[in-house]
Amino acid sequence: MRRLYYIVGAMIVLALSVMPVNPLQGADTTGKWALGVNGGASKLVLTNSSDLWTLGWLVGADFTYGLTPRLALGVEGTWRQHYLADLSQGTRFADGARLSTEGVMDGPRQRNFTAGLIAKYHFLADNVWSPYVSVGTGIYIWKWADKGWNTLSSDSASSGSYLTYVDSRVPPVDKAGNTYCLADQQLYAMGGLGLEVYPSQALSFEVGAKFRYLTSLFSSFTGDQDIVGTEPGQLDLPKGIVEVFAGVRLHFGGKKCPPLTATASAYPASGPAPLTVQFDGATTGGCPGYTYAWNFGDGSSSAEQNPSHTYEALGDYVPSLTVTDSKGTISQNSVSLVVNCPPLYCTASGSPTSGTIPFTVLFSGSASGGCPPVIYSWDFRDGGSSSDQNPSHTYETAGDYSASLTVTDSKGNTCQKNVFVKSEAEEWIPTPEKPVVLRGVNFEFDKAVLLAESTLILDRVAASLLAHPEVKVEVAGHTDSDGSDAYNLKLSDRRAKAVRDYLIKKGVPASQLTANGYGESRPTADNKTVEGRAENRRVELQRK
């Protein structure tokens, strides 16, 4: 055992001395040779009445070659030793040795050896740890011996104290009447589970368990010498072996990866925001496949090899690319980008841009480029202003105006545009051929009292008449056919005079105005309908 410890220790020191910098993905067995040594405990099991042997110890070794990233084939060998259990106390003779390690002083011992083929299948390739299953077959060779390791024979049961506890279970002769050696060989079938951990690509540690089923193939106790069984006078031998073990493995060869180099590029490398950049990642060397990780430097990232990304904010950026190959080797590269402000552009428009006062213009402003955020400032040139992007404004005074929009970005850059607006006073001057109907001039029901909203129109009428003092007009009142002719004539006359008086109050000379009522005598629509009667109730300006 001491020699085994020395060997294992030397292998660990050797592995650590050649350990690569990056320990990941040691489980890829492709093309690798592996030499492993292990030690542990074993128990002979599956017997009906001859649990005679103590829990034993084992040492083993295997040598495998990786056919694929998960599958390796090879050979193995294991050496075990058990002692005849002391069954003299209590009920041990009936219960068996079980997991006892207490043997008969200077009593018999069993030494056995297995050698055969083994296959290992790892569930996780390219990983720092991996569970695995193993299967195999080979030869199981055993013998019973004294303390000097002389092979015992069947007549030892009656020749001394060595087999005091088992003489009834060892037939003295075989079926031919001959004594025989207590040694044999058998074919076994093996299955196992384990876990392998890789602190480096050259070294791994493993723990596991195996079960070997012992068959009668290749046994000497067959044919005429068939004395193995559980009946009296038969040799009752174990039918299996359970093993638990821990060990270390060295890995050699395998696929060699050239140095890994990552190259990052970006186009364009500078420009105004928003700047869309196409990134390209390239790799040389390493072990395929590769994983790509881009960090764009603005909090965003991508796992694509050749991503595109848009930078919205201004600044200097250093996006980086990290490439990792299938063995965990990492390479990094970066590029430099500059994102600046684009030129500031703006537009301004209004609708409508001309009309008679009062009229409302819906202004619209827009901006592109520059450094967000931007501020809008409108000057309507009539004393009004607004900081809305799309304001509306009502012009009350006639004139030509150049409304101005100024856009300012966060860096103080400005852009200015103008919208030309023409506002004109509304003309309420009738022509000789066509009178002007004062739509919207209304009165209280059955009275000559102007409603408040009528004065807005009459104010504009007064302004037009004052602008044309040469024009003389008649204010003509009209009604529908409801009521008597005489009553309607008087009502229309009073309403015409009420309009005339209001215009005089607003400064129109009395000499420029006359007022007359015509009652229902001049309809312009059918008085039989509601709409027609509403049309007929009106005040007109007629040129004289």
Beta strands, then each sheet from edge to edge (+ up, - down):
strand 1: 32-45
strand 2: 56-66
strand 3: 71-83
strand 4: 109-122
strand 5: 129-145
strand 6: 183-197
strand 7: 203-214
strand 8: 240-253
strand 9: 261-267
strand 10: 270-272
strand 11: 275-284
strand 12: 291-295
strand 13: 301-302
strand 14: 308-311
strand 15: 315-317
strand 16: 320-324
strand 17: 330-334
strand 18: 337-340
strand 19: 345-351
strand 20: 354-356
strand 21: 359-368
strand 22: 375-379
strand 23: 385-386
strand 24: 392-395
strand 25: 399-408
strand 26: 414-424
strand 27: 436-437
strand 28: 473-478
strand 29: 513-517
strand 30: 538-543
sheet 1: 1+ 2- 3+ 4- 5+ 6- 7+ 8- 1+
sheet 2: 9+ 11- 14+
sheet 3: 10+ 18+ 15-
sheet 4: 13+ 12- 16+ 17-
sheet 5: 19+ 21- 24+
sheet 6: 20+ 26+ 25- 22+ 23-
sheet 7: 27+ 30- 28+ 29+
end
